[in-house]
């Protein structure tokens, strides 16, 4: 199967966010890199959504969808890992009273101007964040520490849930495998 790879990074225009190291690294590999700069956090503050995390996530994903479709890509790969899915699952249950998490594989309907839609995959959903960080260190890969502009100013809901899960994992070492088993039906595509 022949395919091409392009990468994209959303720069939310947060003061302390610096994605510059990633673009240079990717370009050195001979891969086209797109830097999508948009005042995501400022837009969230002006809109005043009930959840800044959910709003910013949708905004960033929308920017990535548009970039992929404009470039003629048919698959968008997002790097969410198991810890991300578990945090989203717990936040959804606590704040919305719903059992939801990110899908591992889903289709985005094509806009009227596009010939085809977009398949979105998250191949790292079975991988723990700590394992990815260890791989990053061993391989000397560049990393952008946090892609949530709200978390640069003050840790909000996701940071609180991350701490809660870390505390619970000390008491229940099988916490993440158990959460994965609970989330697997929610991660599947519904036909």
C-alpha positions in Angstrom: 0.0 0.0 0.0 1.4 3.3 -1.0 0.7 6.4 1.2 2.1 9.7 2.1 2.5 11.2 5.6 2.0 14.8 6.6 1.9 16.2 10.1 0.1 19.2 11.7 0.4 20.9 15.0 -2.2 23.3 16.4 -0.6 26.4 18.0 -3.3 27.7 20.3 -1.3 31.0 20.7 -0.8 30.6 24.4 2.1 32.7 25.6 4.2 29.8 26.9 3.4 27.3 24.1 6.4 26.7 21.8 5.9 24.1 19.0 9.0 25.2 17.0 11.2 22.1 17.9 8.6 19.7 16.5 8.3 21.2 13.1 12.0 21.3 12.4 12.4 17.7 13.6 9.6 16.5 11.3 10.8 18.5 8.3 14.3 17.0 8.9 12.7 13.6 8.3 11.4 14.8 4.9 7.8 15.0 6.1 5.7 18.1 5.3 4.6 19.9 8.5 1.7 22.3 8.9 1.6 24.7 11.8 -2.0 25.7 12.4 -2.0 28.9 14.4 -5.3 29.9 15.9 -6.3 31.8 19.1 -8.1 28.8 20.6 -7.9 29.8 24.2 -8.9 33.4 23.5 -11.9 32.2 21.5 -12.8 30.0 24.5 -12.6 32.9 26.9 -14.8 35.1 24.6 -17.3 32.3 24.1 -17.4 31.3 27.8 -18.3 27.6 27.2 -19.4 25.4 30.2 -16.2 23.4 29.6 -13.0 25.1 28.3 -11.4 21.6 27.8 -14.2 20.3 25.6 -14.4 23.6 23.6 -10.7 23.8 22.9 -10.6 20.1 22.0 -13.4 20.6 19.4 -11.7 23.7 18.1 -8.3 22.0 17.7 -9.9 18.9 16.1 -11.8 21.0 13.7 -8.6 22.8 12.6 -6.9 19.4 12.0 -10.0 18.1 10.1 -10.0 21.1 7.8 -6.2 20.9 7.2 -6.4 17.2 6.4 -9.3 17.6 4.0 -7.7 20.6 2.3 -4.6 18.6 1.8 -6.6 15.7 0.3 -5.8 13.3 3.2 -8.2 10.6 4.0 -6.9 9.5 7.4 -6.1 11.7 10.4 -4.0 10.0 13.1 -4.4 11.5 16.6 -1.9 10.6 19.3 -4.3 10.2 22.3 -3.2 7.5 24.7 -4.9 5.4 27.3 -4.5 8.0 30.0 -6.2 10.6 27.8 -9.2 8.3 27.2 -9.5 7.4 30.9 -9.4 11.1 31.9 -12.1 12.0 29.3 -14.2 9.0 30.5 -14.0 10.1 34.1 -14.7 13.8 33.2 -17.7 12.8 31.2 -19.1 10.7 34.0 -18.5 13.3 36.7 -19.5 16.4 34.8 -22.1 15.2 32.3 -23.5 12.1 33.9 -22.7 10.2 30.7 -20.5 7.2 29.9 -18.5 8.5 26.9 -14.9 8.6 25.8 -13.0 9.2 22.6 -13.5 6.7 19.7 -10.5 4.8 18.6 -11.6 4.8 15.0 -14.4 6.8 13.4 -15.5 8.6 10.2 -16.0 12.3 9.7 -18.7 13.1 7.1 -17.3 15.0 4.1 -18.2 18.6 3.8 -20.2 19.5 0.7 -17.1 20.7 -1.1 -15.0 17.5 -0.4 -15.2 14.3 -2.5 -14.5 12.0 0.4 -14.8 12.1 4.2 -12.0 11.5 6.7 -11.3 8.5 8.8 -9.9 9.4 12.3 -7.8 6.8 14.1 -6.1 6.8 17.5 -3.6 4.0 17.4 -2.1 4.7 20.8 -5.3 4.2 22.8 -3.9 1.0 24.4 -0.6 2.6 25.4 0.1 4.3 28.7 1.4 7.9 28.8 4.4 6.8 30.9 5.4 4.2 28.3 5.2 6.9 25.6 7.3 9.3 27.7 9.9 6.6 28.3 10.1 5.9 24.5 10.4 9.6 23.8 13.3 10.0 26.3 15.1 6.8 25.0 14.7 8.0 21.4 15.4 11.7 22.1 12.2 12.7 20.3 11.1 16.3 20.7 8.0 16.8 22.8 5.5 19.6 23.4 4.7 19.2 27.0 1.0 20.3 27.0 -1.3 21.2 24.2 -4.0 22.6 26.4 -3.7 26.4 26.5 -5.9 26.7 29.6 -3.5 24.4 31.5 -0.7 26.8 30.9 -2.4 29.4 33.0 -3.9 27.2 35.7 -4.5 23.5 35.8 -8.1 22.9 35.3 -10.4 19.9 35.1 -8.2 17.5 33.1 -5.2 18.1 35.5 -7.4 17.5 38.5 -8.7 14.2 37.0 -5.2 13.2 36.1 -4.2 13.6 39.7 -7.3 11.7 40.9 -6.5 8.8 38.7 -2.8 8.7 39.7 -3.9 8.6 43.4 -6.4 5.8 42.7 -3.9 3.8 40.7 -1.7 3.6 43.8 -4.6 1.9 45.6 -5.8 -0.1 42.6 -2.8 -1.1 40.5 -5.2 -2.6 37.8 -7.1 0.7 37.5 -6.1 1.5 33.9 -6.6 -2.1 32.5 -10.0 -2.1 34.3 -10.9 1.3 32.8 -9.8 0.2 29.4 -12.1 -2.9 29.6 -15.0 -0.6 30.7 -14.3 1.9 27.8 -13.7 -0.6 25.0 -17.4 -0.8 24.0 -17.6 3.0 24.0 -14.5 3.3 21.8 -16.0 1.2 19.0 -17.6 2.5 15.8 -21.4 2.4 15.9 -22.8 1.3 12.5 
